Amino acid sequence: MSEQHPEPSYPDPTRIPPASVYRACHDPNGTANLSTTVSHALADCLGIDVTESTAFLHDNVDPDALDTLFQPRPNGTPRTGGMLSFFVHDYFVTVYSDGEILIEPPSPDTGADARD
C-alpha cells in the first residue's frame, strides 16, 4: 500500500499581487519544466523572444536547480511554503513552491540593467 499525500493547492488564492506585477502559474504535473515556464513569463514581460529570455535566466539562476528545487521529496511528500527570488534585467522574479510566478517590473527610477 502506498502512502498518499495531499495535493498542494496551486496557486495560493490569498497571495494577491499588485496590478503592476505579472502573474504566471506553472503546472507541476504538466510537461513543461519550471525554468521553461519562467522563461516564457520573462519573455512576455520583457517583450522579447523566449530564446533571449532563456539566456537571461541562465545568467541569473541555474535552470536545472530551479527545475528540481520544488519537486517532491524522495518519499513523495510535496515541498510546500518555499520560494526563490532573483533579478533579471531589473525585474524582480519570485517563484513559489505552489507553481506561482510573480514578476515585478523595475521601478521608474531604476537605471536599465543596473543589476546585470
C-alpha positions, -999 to 999 in steps of 0.1 A, spaced: 0 0 0 15 33 -10 13 64 13 -9 91 -1 0 128 2 -24 157 -2 -20 177 -34 -7 212 -27 -31 239 -36 -18 259 -65 -16 289 -67 -23 303 -33 -56 323 -37 -46 345 -7 -15 358 -25 -27 388 -44 0 408 -62 -3 445 -71 -17 452 -105 17 461 -119 30 426 -112 29 399 -139 15 367 -126 20 333 -142 13 297 -130 34 266 -136 16 233 -136 39 209 -117 21 180 -132 24 193 -167 50 186 -194 70 219 -191 99 224 -167 96 252 -142 125 270 -159 107 269 -192 76 284 -177 97 312 -161 115 318 -194 81 323 -212 68 346 -185 100 367 -187 97 369 -225 62 382 -221 73 408 -195 104 419 -214 87 418 -248 114 396 -263 117 362 -279 117 333 -254 152 322 -266 165 355 -254 147 353 -221 161 318 -216 196 332 -220 188 359 -194 175 333 -170 207 312 -174 227 344 -165 209 347 -132 199 313 -119 208 277 -126 177 264 -146 184 227 -137 185 237 -100 153 257 -104 136 227 -121 144 204 -91 140 229 -63 103 223 -56 100 187 -67 86 163 -41 109 149 -15 123 113 -22 94 99 0 68 117 -22 58 144 2 54 178 -15 77 207 -8 54 235 4 59 270 16 91 277 -3 100 305 -26 130 317 -46 135 354 -57 161 368 -81 166 397 -105 166 395 -143 172 428 -161 159 447 -130 127 426 -130 122 410 -96 111 374 -101 96 353 -73 89 316 -79 67 298 -52 67 261 -45 30 260 -55 39 270 -91 30 307 -89 55 331 -106 54 368 -99 74 392 -119 77 428 -107 88 454 -132 116 478 -124 107 510 -106 108 540 -129 138 554 -111 159 522 -116 185 525 -143 184 499 -170 204 468 -164 216 481 -130 218 445 -116 233 428 -146 
